[in-house]
Amino acid sequence: MENGKSPLQKAQEDVEEVKVIMMDNLNKADERNGKLGELEDRADVLLLKSKAFEKTSVKVKQKKRWENKKMKIVFSFIGVAATVIILGLIIYAIVSSTQT
């Protein structure tokens, strides 16, 4: 008998100590499970937001691409019109100078 305790008492104390440790481990595992659930929920929300952002960015990209094409067309027409006007003025100047 060690410290006045029988081997049965010692085994019961050891079992009780292991039981406390196991309960603590179960509580910690349960807490982690709850935290993992919260993390999964936040990840799901983030995924939904990222998909919405992707759709919005695609729409904005297409809109900006179309605006860019429109501007190129407008500047092309302006360039063509300016060229026609300049050529018309040059031809008019040449024709009027040859008639005098």
ROZAVO-182653 format. One record per atom (N, C-alpha, C): x, y, z; atom name; residue in three letters. Coordinates in Angstrom, 3 decimals, m for minus. Each point is the difference from the previous one (the first is absolute). Layout:
ROZAVO-182653
[[X,Y,Z],CA,ALA],
...
end
This chain:
ROZAVO-182653
[[0.830,m1.177,0.000],N,MET],
[[m0.830,1.177,0.000],CA,MET],
[[0.879,1.247,0.000],C,MET],
[[m0.202,0.770,m1.016],N,GLU],
[[0.779,1.202,m0.175],CA,GLU],
[[m0.812,1.183,0.503],C,GLU],
[[0.546,0.785,0.908],N,ASN],
[[m0.678,1.148,0.595],CA,ASN],
[[m1.319,m0.405,0.645],C,ASN],
[[m0.087,m1.174,0.460],N,GLY],
[[m1.201,m0.483,0.669],CA,GLY],
[[m1.142,m0.294,m0.955],C,GLY],
[[0.277,m0.158,m1.275],N,LYS],
[[m1.064,m0.259,m0.967],CA,LYS],
[[0.183,m1.398,m0.561],C,LYS],
[[m1.096,m0.633,m0.206],N,SER],
[[0.057,m1.336,m0.574],CA,SER],
[[0.173,0.132,m1.518],C,SER],
[[0.437,m1.056,m0.656],N,PRO],
[[0.144,0.048,m1.460],CA,PRO],
[[m1.320,0.323,m0.684],C,PRO],
[[m1.110,m0.414,0.559],N,LEU],
[[m1.309,0.292,m0.575],CA,LEU],
[[m0.291,1.492,0.065],C,LEU],
[[0.324,0.628,1.132],N,GLN],
[[m0.213,1.437,0.137],CA,GLN],
[[0.905,0.764,m0.978],C,GLN],
[[1.230,m0.464,m0.111],N,LYS],
[[0.944,0.630,m0.931],CA,LYS],
[[m0.519,m0.122,m1.429],C,LYS],
[[m0.510,m1.164,m0.377],N,ALA],
[[m0.544,m0.194,m1.349],CA,ALA],
[[m1.228,0.885,m0.210],C,ALA],
[[m0.856,0.122,1.024],N,GLN],
[[m1.182,0.842,m0.120],CA,GLN],
[[0.393,1.471,m0.161],C,GLN],
[[1.030,0.445,0.703],N,GLU],
[[0.477,1.376,m0.140],CA,GLU],
[[0.568,0.226,m1.399],C,GLU],
[[0.739,m0.998,m0.495],N,ASP],
[[0.550,0.110,m1.358],CA,ASP],
[[m1.122,0.062,m1.029],C,ASP],
[[m1.016,m0.839,0.189],N,VAL],
[[m1.144,m0.005,m0.911],CA,VAL],
[[m0.706,1.351,0.052],C,VAL],
[[m0.163,0.529,1.193],N,GLU],
[[m0.661,1.301,0.154],CA,GLU],
[[0.814,1.099,m0.680],C,GLU],
[[1.327,m0.053,0.133],N,GLU],
[[0.880,0.986,m0.636],CA,GLU],
[[m0.113,m0.103,m1.526],C,GLU],
[[m0.002,m1.213,m0.521],N,VAL],
[[m0.136,m0.207,m1.448],CA,VAL],
[[m1.375,0.478,m0.467],C,VAL],
[[m1.016,m0.253,0.821],N,LYS],
[[m1.360,0.422,m0.331],CA,LYS],
[[m0.070,1.523,m0.119],C,LYS],
[[0.643,0.716,0.918],N,VAL],
[[0.017,1.460,m0.028],CA,VAL],
[[0.714,0.488,m1.255],C,VAL],
[[1.130,m0.638,m0.293],N,ILE],
[[0.767,0.389,m1.196],CA,ILE],
[[m0.826,m0.252,m1.262],C,ILE],
[[m0.668,m1.144,m0.067],N,MET],
[[m0.811,m0.333,m1.168],CA,MET],
[[m1.168,0.973,m0.157],C,MET],
[[m0.650,0.364,1.104],N,MET],
[[m1.099,0.962,m0.068],CA,MET],
[[0.495,1.357,m0.487],C,MET],
[[1.189,0.391,0.479],N,ASP],
[[0.603,1.254,m0.454],CA,ASP],
[[0.282,m0.067,m1.502],C,ASP],
[[0.544,m1.130,m0.443],N,ASN],
[[0.282,m0.171,m1.428],CA,ASN],
[[m1.288,0.037,m0.826],C,ASN],
[[m1.059,m0.625,0.494],N,LEU],
[[m1.283,0.025,m0.708],CA,LEU],
[[m0.555,1.414,m0.084],C,LEU],
[[0.119,0.748,1.105],N,ASN],
[[m0.471,1.392,m0.013],CA,ASN],
[[0.786,0.841,m0.999],C,ASN],
[[1.319,m0.192,m0.033],N,LYS],
[[0.831,0.743,m0.956],CA,LYS],
[[m0.342,m0.389,m1.434],C,LYS],
[[m0.220,m1.291,m0.233],N,ALA],
[[m0.369,m0.456,m1.343],CA,ALA],
[[m1.347,0.591,m0.406],C,ALA],
[[m0.924,0.084,0.935],N,ASP],
[[m1.307,0.582,m0.281],CA,ASP],
[[0.134,1.490,m0.330],C,ASP],
[[0.851,0.713,0.716],N,GLU],
[[0.253,1.417,m0.281],CA,GLU],
[[0.593,0.166,m1.391],C,GLU],
[[0.990,m0.856,m0.330],N,ARG],
[[0.608,0.067,m1.331],CA,ARG],
[[m1.034,m0.275,m1.083],C,ARG],
[[m0.888,m0.956,0.258],N,ASN],
[[m1.041,m0.318,m0.964],CA,ASN],
[[m0.894,1.218,m0.238],C,ASN],
[[m0.342,0.701,1.061],N,GLY],
[[m0.807,1.215,m0.134],CA,GLY],
[[0.735,1.073,m0.780],C,GLY],
[[1.281,0.162,0.290],N,LYS],
[[0.795,0.999,m0.713],CA,LYS],
[[0.148,m0.378,m1.463],C,LYS],
[[0.155,m1.292,m0.276],N,LEU],
[[0.092,m0.439,m1.392],CA,LEU],
[[m1.310,0.252,m0.741],C,LEU],
[[m1.107,m0.203,0.684],N,GLY],
[[m1.307,0.290,m0.609],CA,GLY],
[[m0.133,1.473,m0.349],C,GLY],
[[0.414,0.869,0.922],N,GLU],
[[m0.030,1.437,m0.269],CA,GLU],
[[0.911,0.347,m1.172],C,GLU],
[[1.168,m0.621,m0.036],N,LEU],
[[0.948,0.249,m1.083],CA,LEU],
[[m0.577,m0.454,m1.342],C,LEU],
[[m0.671,m1.133,m0.010],N,GLU],
[[m0.639,m0.475,m1.229],CA,GLU],
[[m1.089,0.968,m0.453],C,GLU],
[[m0.780,0.504,0.945],N,ASP],
[[m1.050,0.959,m0.347],CA,ASP],
[[0.597,1.267,m0.600],C,ASP],
[[1.061,0.505,0.624],N,ARG],
[[0.647,1.205,m0.527],CA,ARG],
[[0.608,m0.268,m1.365],C,ARG],
[[0.560,m1.190,m0.195],N,ALA],
[[0.576,m0.357,m1.303],CA,ALA],
[[m1.088,m0.071,m1.065],C,ALA],
[[m1.175,m0.522,0.361],N,ASP],
[[m1.116,m0.056,m0.953],CA,ASP],
[[m0.454,1.397,m0.401],C,ASP],
[[m0.100,0.886,0.985],N,VAL],
[[m0.395,1.387,m0.278],CA,VAL],
[[1.038,0.665,m0.896],C,VAL],
[[1.259,m0.231,0.316],N,LEU],
[[1.071,0.586,m0.806],CA,LEU],
[[m0.041,m0.527,m1.432],C,LEU],
[[m0.298,m1.277,m0.161],N,LEU],
[[m0.099,m0.591,m1.337],CA,LEU],
[[m1.143,0.649,m0.780],C,LEU],
[[m1.143,0.185,0.651],N,LEU],
[[m1.125,0.649,m0.678],CA,LEU],
[[0.354,1.428,m0.406],C,LEU],
[[0.663,0.711,0.903],N,LYS],
[[0.383,1.382,m0.315],CA,LYS],
[[1.013,0.043,m1.135],C,LYS],
[[0.923,m0.962,m0.024],N,SER],
[[0.997,m0.011,m1.065],CA,SER],
[[m0.645,m0.305,m1.347],C,SER],
[[m1.012,m0.878,m0.011],N,LYS],
[[m0.708,m0.287,m1.252],CA,LYS],
[[m0.756,1.234,m0.479],C,LYS],
[[m0.628,0.719,0.923],N,ALA],
[[m0.707,1.227,m0.366],CA,ALA],
[[0.982,1.044,m0.527],C,ALA],
[[1.155,0.092,0.642],N,PHE],
[[1.023,0.942,m0.460],CA,PHE],
[[0.483,m0.371,m1.393],C,PHE],
[[0.180,m1.284,m0.237],N,GLU],
[[0.455,m0.454,m1.321],CA,GLU],
[[m1.012,0.371,m1.082],C,GLU],
[[m1.282,m0.222,0.282],N,LYS],
[[m1.037,0.354,m0.973],CA,LYS],
[[0.009,1.504,m0.271],C,LYS],
[[0.102,0.778,1.066],N,THR],
[[0.017,1.453,m0.152],CA,THR],
[[1.222,0.451,m0.786],C,THR],
[[1.145,m0.586,0.294],N,SER],
[[1.216,0.409,m0.694],CA,SER],
[[m0.057,m0.372,m1.476],C,SER],
[[m0.623,m1.120,m0.326],N,VAL],
[[m0.150,m0.389,m1.408],CA,VAL],
[[m0.905,1.007,m0.714],C,VAL],
[[m1.092,0.393,0.650],N,LYS],
[[m0.908,0.982,m0.604],CA,LYS],
[[0.711,1.337,m0.209],C,LYS],
[[0.746,0.434,0.999],N,VAL],
[[0.722,1.267,m0.112],CA,VAL],
[[1.045,m0.085,m1.106],C,VAL],
[[0.679,m1.137,m0.088],N,LYS],
[[1.015,m0.186,m1.041],CA,LYS],
[[m0.633,0.087,m1.386],C,LYS],
[[m1.148,m0.664,m0.182],N,GLN],
[[m0.672,0.050,m1.299],CA,GLN],
[[m0.481,1.419,m0.317],C,GLN],
[[m0.516,0.682,1.007],N,LYS],
[[m0.477,1.368,m0.203],CA,LYS],
[[1.153,0.920,m0.406],C,LYS],
[[1.111,m0.117,0.701],N,LYS],
[[1.158,0.846,m0.311],CA,LYS],
[[0.580,m0.339,m1.368],C,LYS],
[[m0.013,m1.273,m0.359],N,ARG],
[[0.502,m0.407,m1.312],CA,ARG],
[[m0.876,0.618,m1.093],C,ARG],
[[m1.326,m0.025,0.176],N,TRP],
[[m0.902,0.581,m0.975],CA,TRP],
[[0.190,1.518,m0.076],C,TRP],
[[0.164,0.642,1.159],N,GLU],
[[0.248,1.446,m0.003],CA,GLU],
[[1.295,0.323,m0.731],C,GLU],
[[1.014,m0.817,0.189],N,ASN],
[[1.279,0.204,m0.676],CA,ASN],
[[m0.167,m0.142,m1.510],C,ASN],
[[m0.760,m1.009,m0.429],N,LYS],
[[m0.236,m0.190,m1.437],CA,LYS],
[[m0.780,1.180,m0.568],C,LYS],
[[m1.004,0.483,0.735],N,LYS],
[[m0.773,1.149,m0.471],CA,LYS],
[[0.909,1.222,m0.167],C,LYS],
[[0.884,0.201,0.973],N,MET],
[[0.906,1.154,m0.092],CA,MET],
[[0.940,m0.137,m1.198],C,MET],
[[0.479,m1.199,m0.260],N,LYS],
[[0.867,m0.209,m1.173],CA,LYS],
[[m0.757,0.302,m1.288],C,LYS],
[[m1.258,m0.434,m0.069],N,ILE],
[[m0.811,0.269,m1.191],CA,ILE],
[[m0.233,1.504,m0.162],C,ILE],
[[m0.333,0.682,1.100],N,VAL],
[[m0.234,1.445,m0.060],CA,VAL],
[[1.264,0.721,m0.445],C,VAL],
[[1.140,m0.344,0.583],N,PHE],
[[1.249,0.661,m0.387],CA,PHE],
[[0.372,m0.332,m1.433],C,PHE],
[[m0.311,m1.191,m0.450],N,SER],
[[0.269,m0.356,m1.403],CA,SER],
[[m0.837,0.869,m0.924],C,SER],
[[m1.298,0.152,0.306],N,PHE],
[[m0.853,0.856,m0.826],CA,PHE],
[[0.482,1.446,0.021],C,PHE],
[[0.402,0.479,1.171],N,ILE],
[[0.518,1.367,0.094],CA,ILE],
[[1.256,0.139,m0.854],C,ILE],
[[0.877,m0.993,0.063],N,GLY],
[[1.222,0.034,m0.812],CA,GLY],
[[m0.313,m0.019,m1.482],C,GLY],
[[m0.941,m0.846,m0.401],N,VAL],
[[m0.389,m0.067,m1.417],CA,VAL],
[[m0.622,1.320,m0.430],C,VAL],
[[m0.878,0.550,0.834],N,ALA],
[[m0.643,1.273,m0.334],CA,ALA],
[[1.044,1.117,m0.112],C,ALA],
[[0.936,0.030,0.944],N,ALA],
[[1.049,1.027,m0.052],CA,ALA],
[[0.841,m0.167,m1.254],C,ALA],
[[0.304,m1.230,m0.364],N,THR],
[[0.786,m0.253,m1.214],CA,THR],
[[m0.775,0.446,m1.233],C,THR],
[[m1.284,m0.309,m0.067],N,VAL],
[[m0.820,0.408,m1.147],CA,VAL],
[[m0.078,1.518,m0.085],C,VAL],
[[m0.172,0.657,1.139],N,ILE],
[[m0.069,1.466,0.001],CA,ILE],
[[1.320,0.599,m0.464],C,ILE],
[[1.102,m0.521,0.519],N,ILE],
[[1.319,0.520,m0.389],CA,ILE],
[[0.245,m0.251,m1.484],C,ILE],
[[m0.305,m1.196,m0.482],N,LEU],
[[0.168,m0.287,m1.434],CA,LEU],
[[m0.916,0.889,m0.832],C,LEU],
[[m1.225,0.210,0.479],N,GLY],
[[m0.924,0.891,m0.728],CA,GLY],
[[0.537,1.411,m0.068],C,GLY],
[[0.550,0.498,1.078],N,LEU],
[[0.580,1.349,0.001],CA,LEU],
[[1.205,0.083,m0.935],C,LEU],
[[0.825,m1.053,0.019],N,ILE],
[[1.175,m0.002,m0.883],CA,ILE],
[[m0.454,m0.022,m1.458],C,ILE],
[[m0.963,m0.852,m0.319],N,ILE],
[[m0.496,m0.080,m1.382],CA,ILE],
[[m0.647,1.323,m0.394],C,ILE],
[[m0.778,0.586,0.879],N,TYR],
[[m0.640,1.286,m0.279],CA,TYR],
[[1.059,1.075,m0.244],C,TYR],
[[1.059,m0.002,0.813],N,ALA],
[[1.059,0.996,m0.161],CA,ALA],
[[0.714,m0.202,m1.325],C,ALA],
[[0.232,m1.260,m0.374],N,ILE],
[[0.689,m0.287,m1.253],CA,ILE],
[[m0.896,0.404,m1.185],C,ILE],
[[m1.248,m0.347,0.055],N,VAL],
[[m0.932,0.312,m1.092],CA,VAL],
[[m0.181,1.501,m0.121],C,VAL],
[[m0.149,0.683,1.106],N,SER],
[[m0.213,1.453,m0.086],CA,SER],
[[1.271,0.732,m0.447],C,SER],
[[1.164,m0.559,0.332],N,SER],
[[1.246,0.657,m0.444],CA,SER],
[[0.254,m0.265,m1.475],C,SER],
[[m0.462,m1.099,m0.539],N,THR],
[[0.207,m0.285,m1.429],CA,THR],
[[m1.007,0.741,m0.843],C,THR],
[[m1.101,0.423,0.532],N,GLN],
[[m1.029,0.714,m0.755],CA,GLN],
[[0.342,1.484,m0.096],C,GLN],
[[0.834,0.503,0.808],N,THR],
[[0.339,1.416,m0.063],CA,THR],
[[1.200,0.300,m0.793],C,THR],
end
